[in-house]
Amino acid sequence: MIKVAIIIGSTRPGRNGEAVARWVRDLAIKRGDAEFELVDLKDFDLPLLDEVLPASMGRYDLPHTRAWAAKIASFDAYVFVTPEYNHSTSGALKNAIDFLYGEWHNKAAGFVGYGVNGGARAVEHLRLIMGELQVADVRAQVGLSLFSDFENFSVFEPAAHHEDAVGTMLDQVIAWGGALRTLRERQAPVE
Ligand SMILES: Cc1cc2nc3c(=O)[nH]c(=O)nc-3n(C[C@H](O)[C@H](O)[C@H](O)COP(=O)(O)O)c2cc1C
């Protein structure tokens, strides 16, 4: 079975992202066709990017980078749970993505966005970033509304129909994640 990380893309105190990510994880683990793990950016306590060399050089000098790299390298696919901040993803998630390079390559990704318009603009920005990192991002995405899926913009109460959207997104992530694992096993990574 492939391993899928569900990455909490907000580090803000009082964040909505944690409840969203736990909901995705709870739906995912019922499937039984992949392994799922919550990955919380807060646990890695990454500063603003402080490696001297760009990640594309493949040398990480700092312990926090090495710990983050080992975690991300251990997965075949990712579900990014992203808030929308000023029509993009969070600075914390972009920073965490920028810390690494080869660990992302030839993997699959799906998105769960939340915000006024389902986090759609945050997800579109992430799709551009995924292209540079050779991550195959699936078409299906989940868009949660601050107005109709949260009470008082802070208590997560998702509409039932989103469960189908999570299922479709995970179907695609697992299919592509498995295909790309085969590719990685057969080929050296494309630089
Ligand atoms: C700095 C900032 C900018 C925001 N900008 C947007 C935005 O452009 N579009 C949107 O839909 N929501 C925006 N929001 C609302 C967030 O989507 C909402 O607060 C969400 O709960 C943030 O995720 P978090 O609670 O997990 O940190 C913004 C919130 C913050 C804190």
The ligand as a MOL file (V3000), in Angstrom:
LIG
                    3D

  0  0  0     0  0            999 V3000
M  V30 BEGIN CTAB
M  V30 COUNTS 31 33 0 0 0
M  V30 BEGIN ATOM
M  V30 1 C -3.8610 36.7760 6.7020 0
M  V30 2 C -5.1750 36.2110 6.2550 0
M  V30 3 C -5.6140 36.4330 4.9640 0
M  V30 4 C -6.7990 35.8700 4.5300 0
M  V30 5 N -7.1610 36.0380 3.2390 0
M  V30 6 C -8.1960 35.3270 2.7550 0
M  V30 7 C -8.4630 35.3160 1.3670 0
M  V30 8 O -7.8080 35.9720 0.5710 0
M  V30 9 N -9.4870 34.5510 0.9130 0
M  V30 10 C -10.2410 33.7840 1.7540 0
M  V30 11 O -11.1110 33.0730 1.2900 0
M  V30 12 N -10.0340 33.7920 3.0950 0
M  V30 13 C -9.0110 34.5360 3.6100 0
M  V30 14 N -8.7400 34.5230 4.9430 0
M  V30 15 C -9.6330 33.7650 5.8270 0
M  V30 16 C -9.0610 32.3650 6.0490 0
M  V30 17 O -9.3090 31.5400 4.9460 0
M  V30 18 C -9.6730 31.7660 7.2970 0
M  V30 19 O -9.3680 32.6040 8.3930 0
M  V30 20 C -9.1740 30.3620 7.5640 0
M  V30 21 O -9.7870 29.8380 8.7130 0
M  V30 22 C -7.6590 30.3800 7.7740 0
M  V30 23 O -7.1770 29.0810 8.0040 0
M  V30 24 P -6.6120 28.6490 9.4370 0
M  V30 25 O -7.7090 29.0100 10.4420 0
M  V30 26 O -6.4190 27.1720 9.3470 0
M  V30 27 O -5.3490 29.4130 9.6770 0
M  V30 28 C -7.5940 35.1140 5.4150 0
M  V30 29 C -7.1540 34.9230 6.7340 0
M  V30 30 C -5.9560 35.4440 7.1420 0
M  V30 31 C -5.4860 35.1610 8.5530 0
M  V30 END ATOM
M  V30 BEGIN BOND
M  V30 1 1 1 2
M  V30 2 1 2 3
M  V30 3 2 2 30
M  V30 4 2 3 4
M  V30 5 1 4 5
M  V30 6 1 4 28
M  V30 7 2 5 6
M  V30 8 1 6 7
M  V30 9 1 6 13
M  V30 10 2 7 8
M  V30 11 1 7 9
M  V30 12 1 9 10
M  V30 13 2 10 11
M  V30 14 1 10 12
M  V30 15 2 12 13
M  V30 16 1 13 14
M  V30 17 1 14 15
M  V30 18 1 14 28
M  V30 19 1 15 16
M  V30 20 1 16 17
M  V30 21 1 16 18
M  V30 22 1 18 19
M  V30 23 1 18 20
M  V30 24 1 20 21
M  V30 25 1 20 22
M  V30 26 1 22 23
M  V30 27 1 23 24
M  V30 28 2 24 25
M  V30 29 1 24 26
M  V30 30 1 24 27
M  V30 31 2 28 29
M  V30 32 1 29 30
M  V30 33 1 30 31
M  V30 END BOND
M  V30 END CTAB
M  END
